[in-house]
Amino acid sequence: MNEITPRRLKGRSYAETRSAVLDLIRSSESISRVELAQKSSLTEVTISKIVKELLAEGIVIQAGQGRSTGGKRPTLLKLNTGVLYAVGVALDVPTIVIVLCGLSGTLIERVDIPGMGVEPPPNVVARVAEAIRHLLEKRGLQPSSIMGVGVASSGRRRGPLGWGADPTIAKNWEQFDTAAELELQCRIPVVVENDANCVALGTFWSRGTTAARDFMTVYMAQGIGAGIVINGAVFRGASDNAGELGHVVVEPDGVECWCGASGCLETVGTPRGIVRQVQADPKLAALFGVRDEPNEAVIYKNVLEGLSKGMPQAEALITRSVDRVSSVLLGLANVLDLDWIQLTGPGFAAEGKRYAKQLRKLTDNASFTRGVHTVTVELGGTGPDVAALGAASVILHGSLTPHHQSVRN
């Protein structure tokens, strides 16, 4: 990745300045007051005042002493990861993952419960609330020590009620107020966020990424989306729907998508798209032994098994996906002038290295900025908990560094 110049903090309100100083502490394993002043261009008096407040509130603790540069050894500061916590929830059809994290965004405990399936939303939320209560009881934590519950969910933003989804997957959720209902049952603040944005913020928070770093995290589960972070904040667009990759048209003469367009990336490039292709072709369904199989996970698993056995039909399906996804991401790298793209999510678990290799090949040979800077393509977490960890980070990000809330159009 290329060298990053820290953005200055002068000229901001005191609340923004305090938030930004805390962000500098977060993005460093440990840091001294002198280093904070140097990186922020703030006076040492201002830094001392802010640090004194953070120490008194228990958000920051002293972490030993640093190296001397000729005088007294400086006292180092770091986040206090044992005082406040965040809960993250990843809503998905096969499995719902719930995690408890400390201030650094690191995992403390994880619980898996049965997924959404076709169960009514109130029933699902009740199960999630019960699992959260049991998790806190197990750890001996009171709700007052939980900063909030972040919920990662896929789909289209529909307004104040929350997230709409592919109607073929979860149409009952479109007008259900997930945040309000879960908050009512848990008595803890709840924020619902797009899953790709969650993962991007999780990367920003847990990896100590600085606010000066602009990057894109691509999250693929059954569908695909991008979380775009600019100046430490998620870029949201006019209606909170920025980063929707699944409905970029890649085959104009392709099959009709539920969104109204034809040939969307979601129809050919995602695990769900691959499954739908198999279901729509009786020969493929018979070949993969899934003619009467309703479970999408089983169908996709059979395709991957066919790939491992060298079946040309499976190879064609995966190659088509890799090529279409990589092409779309190259276009975004050019549009946004990105130098860091991370691929994450269960959809990359089996063949993630192949997607990353193809995207690196494209960015190395066809990126508009290849003569100016390289584009780092990284395969990140592909486990089922990556979105839940990101959802917890949404709470940490919004509570501790609110100066990075969002970037709109």
Secondary structure in CASP SS format (residue, H / E / C, confidence):
PFRMAT SS
TARGET T0000
AUTHOR 0000-0000-0000
METHOD secondary structure of the structure
MODEL  1
M C 1.00
N C 1.00
E C 1.00
I C 1.00
T C 1.00
P C 1.00
R C 1.00
R C 1.00
L C 1.00
K C 1.00
G C 1.00
R C 1.00
S C 1.00
Y H 1.00
A H 1.00
E H 1.00
T H 1.00
R H 1.00
S H 1.00
A H 1.00
V H 1.00
L H 1.00
D H 1.00
L H 1.00
I H 1.00
R H 1.00
S C 1.00
S C 1.00
E C 1.00
S C 1.00
I E 1.00
S E 1.00
R H 1.00
V H 1.00
E H 1.00
L H 1.00
A H 1.00
Q H 1.00
K H 1.00
S H 1.00
S C 1.00
L C 1.00
T C 1.00
E H 1.00
V H 1.00
T H 1.00
I H 1.00
S H 1.00
K H 1.00
I H 1.00
V H 1.00
K H 1.00
E H 1.00
L H 1.00
L H 1.00
A H 1.00
E H 1.00
G C 1.00
I C 1.00
V E 1.00
I E 1.00
Q E 1.00
A E 1.00
G E 1.00
Q E 1.00
G C 1.00
R C 1.00
S C 1.00
T C 1.00
G C 1.00
G C 1.00
K C 1.00
R C 1.00
P C 1.00
T E 1.00
L E 1.00
L E 1.00
K E 1.00
L E 1.00
N C 1.00
T C 1.00
G C 1.00
V C 1.00
L C 1.00
Y E 1.00
A E 1.00
V E 1.00
G E 1.00
V E 1.00
A E 1.00
L C 1.00
D C 1.00
V C 1.00
P C 1.00
T E 1.00
I E 1.00
V E 1.00
I E 1.00
V E 1.00
L E 1.00
C E 1.00
G C 1.00
L C 1.00
S C 1.00
G C 1.00
T C 1.00
L E 1.00
I E 1.00
E E 1.00
R E 1.00
V E 1.00
D E 1.00
I E 1.00
P E 1.00
G C 1.00
M C 1.00
G C 1.00
V C 1.00
E C 1.00
P C 1.00
P H 1.00
P H 1.00
N H 1.00
V H 1.00
V H 1.00
A H 1.00
R H 1.00
V H 1.00
A H 1.00
E H 1.00
A H 1.00
I H 1.00
R H 1.00
H H 1.00
L H 1.00
L H 1.00
E H 1.00
K H 1.00
R H 1.00
G C 1.00
L C 1.00
Q C 1.00
P H 1.00
S H 1.00
S H 1.00
I E 1.00
M E 1.00
G E 1.00
V E 1.00
G E 1.00
V E 1.00
A E 1.00
S E 1.00
S C 1.00
G C 1.00
R C 1.00
R E 1.00
R C 1.00
G C 1.00
P C 1.00
L C 1.00
G C 1.00
W E 1.00
G C 1.00
A C 1.00
D C 1.00
P H 1.00
T H 1.00
I H 1.00
A H 1.00
K H 1.00
N H 1.00
W H 1.00
E C 1.00
Q C 1.00
F C 1.00
D C 1.00
T H 1.00
A H 1.00
A H 1.00
E H 1.00
L H 1.00
E H 1.00
L H 1.00
Q H 1.00
C H 1.00
R C 1.00
I C 1.00
P C 1.00
V E 1.00
V E 1.00
V E 1.00
E E 1.00
N E 1.00
D H 1.00
A H 1.00
N H 1.00
C H 1.00
V H 1.00
A H 1.00
L H 1.00
G H 1.00
T H 1.00
F H 1.00
W H 1.00
S H 1.00
R C 1.00
G C 1.00
T C 1.00
T C 1.00
A C 1.00
A C 1.00
R C 1.00
D C 1.00
F E 1.00
M E 1.00
T E 1.00
V E 1.00
Y E 1.00
M E 1.00
A C 1.00
Q C 1.00
G C 1.00
I E 1.00
G E 1.00
A E 1.00
G E 1.00
I E 1.00
V E 1.00
I E 1.00
N C 1.00
G C 1.00
A E 1.00
V E 1.00
F E 1.00
R C 1.00
G C 1.00
A C 1.00
S C 1.00
D C 1.00
N C 1.00
A C 1.00
G C 1.00
E C 1.00
L C 1.00
G C 1.00
H C 1.00
V C 1.00
V E 1.00
V C 1.00
E C 1.00
P C 1.00
D C 1.00
G C 1.00
V C 1.00
E E 1.00
C C 1.00
W C 1.00
C C 1.00
G C 1.00
A C 1.00
S E 1.00
G C 1.00
C E 1.00
L H 1.00
E H 1.00
T H 1.00
V H 1.00
G C 1.00
T C 1.00
P H 1.00
R H 1.00
G H 1.00
I H 1.00
V H 1.00
R H 1.00
Q H 1.00
V H 1.00
Q H 1.00
A H 1.00
D C 1.00
P H 1.00
K H 1.00
L H 1.00
A H 1.00
A H 1.00
L H 1.00
F C 1.00
G C 1.00
V C 1.00
R C 1.00
D C 1.00
E C 1.00
P C 1.00
N C 1.00
E H 1.00
A H 1.00
V H 1.00
I H 1.00
Y H 1.00
K H 1.00
N H 1.00
V H 1.00
L H 1.00
E H 1.00
G H 1.00
L H 1.00
S H 1.00
K C 1.00
G C 1.00
M C 1.00
P H 1.00
Q H 1.00
A H 1.00
E H 1.00
A H 1.00
L H 1.00
I H 1.00
T H 1.00
R H 1.00
S H 1.00
V H 1.00
D H 1.00
R H 1.00
V H 1.00
S H 1.00
S H 1.00
V H 1.00
L H 1.00
L H 1.00
G H 1.00
L H 1.00
A H 1.00
N H 1.00
V H 1.00
L H 1.00
D C 1.00
L C 1.00
D C 1.00
W E 1.00
I E 1.00
Q E 1.00
L E 1.00
T E 1.00
G C 1.00
P H 1.00
G H 1.00
F H 1.00
A C 1.00
A C 1.00
E C 1.00
G H 1.00
K H 1.00
R H 1.00
Y H 1.00
A H 1.00
K H 1.00
Q H 1.00
L H 1.00
R H 1.00
K H 1.00
L H 1.00
T H 1.00
D H 1.00
N H 1.00
A H 1.00
S C 1.00
F C 1.00
T C 1.00
R C 1.00
G C 1.00
V C 1.00
H C 1.00
T C 1.00
V C 1.00
T E 1.00
V E 1.00
E E 1.00
L E 1.00
G C 1.00
G C 1.00
T C 1.00
G C 1.00
P C 1.00
D C 1.00
V H 1.00
A H 1.00
A H 1.00
L H 1.00
G H 1.00
A H 1.00
A H 1.00
S H 1.00
V H 1.00
I H 1.00
L H 1.00
H H 1.00
G H 1.00
S H 1.00
L H 1.00
T C 1.00
P H 1.00
H H 1.00
H H 1.00
Q C 1.00
S E 1.00
V E 1.00
R C 1.00
N C 1.00
END
